Amino acid sequence: MLELVNDSATQRAACTALDALLEILGSAINEYLQPIMSRLAGLLETTPNSFKQVIIGAIGSAAHASREQFLPYFQPTMVHCERFLSLTGEGEEQELRGITMDAIGTFAEAVGKEVFRPYFAPMMKHAAEGIILNSARLRECSFLFFGVMARVFEEEFAPYLGDVVASLLSSLKQAEHGEEESKC
């Protein structure tokens, strides 16, 4: 499959297939993790944003499957990902930002709270900012991220709970696309 990822004619489809495979591979990924991460990291440097979405998704699946084996790739991957969390344009920029937020939540679960701790507060801030960008997709990704952070950090999530619940209640009052405003 990595050979197909190397071929520009099949890259996108191969990364999509790789993402699906990695999601279910479990610990069998460990012998392939280094070449997979090397290739995916290289693609993050050279591809357009619309393709980066697929790559970030595949990296998230690799982290999910490999769990603690993802540790050596965590820091370099975060360096790549952090720049996508400041994207504010509509369409593929917001999609990439949302997928990145989802993947970072998966990274946190994979590496654990002690390793993820330095990123906790900054990522919570990025997720909160995603809520106010008037994008249903970013709101959804932010709330999913908050759920993961609550699960990973447990009682340490408590200081954020008031703001998260207020944002959630505010979001519930917003009209869906094409509907009149809700009277909640």
PyMOL commands that set and color helices and strands:
alter all, ss='L'
color gray80, all
select helices_A, chain A and resi 2-6+11-31+33-46+49-86+92-111+113-131+136-173
alter helices_A, ss='H'
color red, helices_A
deselect
rebuild
show_as cartoon
